[in-house]
Amino acid sequence: MAPRIGEVSDVTVRAPRRSRVVAPWVRTRLRSAPGAAAALAVLVAVTAFLAAALPLAVDRYGDAGLRRALEVAGPGRTTVQLYTTQADFTLPQREREAELRQDAVRDPYARILASAGRSLPLDPDQSAHGVRTTRRLQVRDPWLARPDGLPPQFHLVAQNGLADHSRLRAGRLPKAPHDTTAATTAVEAAVSTETARELDIEVGSVLHVPGVERAPLAVRVTGIVEPRAPREAYWSTTPVLRSPSLANVPGDPQRSVFWVAALLLPPDAAPAMLGTAGSPERYWMLAPEVSTLHGHDLPRLTSAVASLEAGPLLQRARAAASPAVESDTALDEVFAEYTGLRSAIGPLVAVAAFGTATVAAVVLLMAGGLAADRRRTELALLRARGASLRGLAGRLLAETAVVAVPAAALGLAAARLTVPGPRLPYAVAAAGATALLACVALPSRAVTAHRAAGVHAARDDLASARPSRRRTVAELTLLTLAVGAIVALRTRGTSNGQQASGDHLVSLAPVLVGMVAALVLVRLYPLPLRGLARPAGRLRGVVGPLSLARAGRTSASAVLPLLALLTALTTAAFGGSVLTGVADARDRAAVLAVGADARVEGLRALPSGLAEQVRSAPGVQDVTAVSVASYAHPSDGRLTVPVAGVDPAGYAALARHTDIGAFDPGELKASGAEALPALASPEVADRYGTRPFPVRLDDGGYITVRIVGVRERTPALVGQEFLVVDRSGLPGGSARPTALLVTGDHPDAGALREAAGGTARVQLRSEQFARYVDSPLQSGAERVYTAAVAAGTGYAVLALLLTLLRAAPERAALLARLRTMGLTRAQGRRLLVLESLPQALLAAVGGTVTAWAAIRLLAPGIDLTTVAVSASTSPAGRAVLRTDPVSLLVPALAVVALTVGIAAAQAWWTGRRGSVRELRAGDAR
């Protein structure tokens, strides 16, 4: 019965059932292909780690290099000293005394430290202030040490913080008399342990310092102190505070020496210096905090030092202390030296960084291209069913970002933990760029391939592809950039004096050369294939023609792997040549500095049995004795020329071994004639010609020499002027050896020094070689360069693997079909190897030629001298870039071997799987 109007029906109406929610796209894709997602995550994480670690590593070795430069320079050069000389004698004596009291020095110090510390990090513990005499004061007490009978001279220094920076070894610390003035007749002082030992000073000793128009100032030594940190700025800015030194009397032909030392007065005793002739001055020493300095802050630090030398900070110091305050430091010179070294090293590291970054970017793009090709059917179906390009790109971007972004963050965290650095934003930017490239690789490739909806794609191979106008324009633009970079590098170099060019286009030159070569080879690659296609068709068997046809049908997108391989090969060869050139330059400079594999040299004639002791040392093969007269006077006696007396036969063998001024021993051997034959440097030969001329030796003996040969260098002597004669023609005393030149493989340094004892100094070629690697900036740059080349090589191998993986399904299906037609397994292996061989040979030969051409083109603009010896000049001259055959050939052969090996392994694996699994109905491979 139907309900009446107004009544409620008892029929229950069910709500419509909700439709089942479709599974999210990203989760579905990740579950359907977990292996591909994991591989992408690993690739992105490793790439992000390397990208983020690079700026951190550069900052790290840059900071270490700066600190090392400051340590080598020492506090004497790096400390900023502000001082004011008390030269105004018109002031009342009481005012002059007040300016030297502790409060008048300490109060300005606090304000100076505060104002300067905001711009230049300072170490308040090692900074100091005080009063010192500017003239040395001669003390004639007879009990003081006198090396040549000359009385010692002293500085009076009243520096703060003596108790905090020293340990008391004897006595007590000095105290100042109450209300010390210029008329004070006696004060107390302390001396360092070295000063006490060298000058025979003890606790209780009284030194009488001459006064001005008054009795001498009696200085009683109450304590002997030992510095806590003798190499730090407090003691080493003025080294005489801790260590006395011997000084020569100016103009004395006997070169007599006397001691120069310091007496450490308490700060309140400074006014007593006015009673002496020492001209006391106030001073403030500002020691930089080395551990907080960073290489990337160098412009700011240099500006702060300039301001302290002659700028606003100096004006503030004058306002705080006195208008007469002056500044003195060599810290700006240390910064300039470091800047020059970094300017020479930076562009070379950038070459490796750009090369590796290019190969890594290509690999990421290839990974996205491989994923797009594997999913070509799926994406074409989506486009055919109405999916928009924007929607398709958004879904692909989302599924890639879910994997790539966390992986990049993981790589960044690993880099941060592995290589701590102060500038994290650069590492974040590098890791972010890696993640961005990984995210857009797949969507951009898919959008390009599926711009038009369709099921079947047109044939896309090198033999049939025709470059578009846009590609031609892009290639010409790239060629123009490469030519410009090469011209700039050849004309300007990687650096210009102390200032780097700062032009990244110059550092990109090897990469651009590789890119241009890759594009040229891709255009030329189809030509030999077309030429060989018809002759190959006449061959018996199917493997040759089929492999050639398959090689010609390689995808036109092969430009990416070829670009990766050529760039990696060029970067590896370039980097190997750089490292080899640096090692060769160091070795050559070490040989020229030592003159042999080892050198034992004394100031006077060596003991008679020393040569045999050295000859018996481990690692020694031969010993050449040399007599050196460093101050011989030829002809008129106004100029000095070093003369070396040698055994012609042994010395000629040494010259051939070291490749330093080789000569025929017969032309140097003394013949009994009046004039000795001599080898001379070009300067000496130009001055004296070939006529005989007399030479007075160091011991007063005379010889007559005649120049018979000219050599640029000689092992025994270093310099632009020298003479080398037969030692048997020298007078008796002058013929005694003063140096032994040692030849051998790795002579034992300990045995040589034990044999020499204290009579001679021992130099080793290996130690000199190691000494040239003086800065962490050099060693750090070499490690980064090596790591970058290794990473680039690894990415090149990965690019090769991705290329072969991309064609693996099609190759497997082809082998399965051919096996059903009677192709044997051996023929299948040969087919895959021959199919892969043309591209491998193209990459290997093209990479070798490209790398050789790049090195030849860029070598004139690259100077390796600063990188090799940490200086702008080297004993061996300018270190140039040369091709290294090992770096050229080994990577190229490795590419061919790897390609053949992978192809053979794929054929073997496909044969094991059988044909049924590869031949499925509807498979379009």
Buried (B, 14 or more C-beta within 10 A) or exposed (E): EEEEEEEEEEEEEEEEEEEEEEEEEBEEBBEEBEEBBEBBBEBBBBBBBBBBBBBBBBBBBBBBBBBBBBEBBBBBBBBBBBBBBBEEEEEEEEEBBEBBBBEBBBEBBEBBBEBBBEBBBBBBBBBBBBBBBBEBBBBEBEEBBBEEEBBBBBBBBBBBBBEEBBEBBBBEBBEBBEEBBBBBEBBBBBBBBBBBEBBEBEBEBEBBBBBEEEEBBBBBBBBBBBBEEBEBBBBBBBBBBBBBEEBEEEEEEEEBBBBBBBBBBBBBBBBBBBBBBBBBBBBBBBBBBBEEBBBBBBEEBBBBBBBBBEBEBBBBBBBBBBEBBBBEBBBBEBBEBBBBBBBBBBBBBBBBBBBBBBBBBBBBBBBBBBBBBBBBEEBBEBBEEEBEBEEBBEBBBBBBBBBBBBBBBBBBBBBBEEBEBBEBEBBBEBBBBBBBBBBBBBBBBBBEBBEEBEEEEEEEBBBEBEEEEEBEEEBEEBBEBBBBBBBBBBEEBBBEEEEBBEBEBBBBBBBBBBBBBBBBBBBEBBEEBEEBBEEBEEEEEBBBBBBBBBBBBBBBBBBBBBBBBBBBBBBBBBBBBBBBBBBBBBBBBBBBBBBBBBBBBBEEBBBEEBBEBBBEBEBBEBBBBBBBBEEBBBEEEEEBBBBBBBBBEBBBBBBEBBEBBBBEBEEBBBEEEEBBBBBBBEBBBEBBEEEBBBBBBBEEBEBBBBBBBBBEBBBBBBEEBBBBBBBEBBEEEBBBBBBBBBBBEEBBBEBBBEBBEEBBEBBBBBEBBEBBBBBBBBBBBBEBBBBBBBBBBBBBBBBBBBBBBBBBBEBBBBBBBBBEEEBEBEBBBBBBBBBBBBBBBBBBBBBBBBBBBBBEBBBEBBBBBBBBBBBBEBBBEEBEBBBBEEBBBEBBEBBBEBBBEBBBEBBEEBBEEEBEEBBEEEEEE
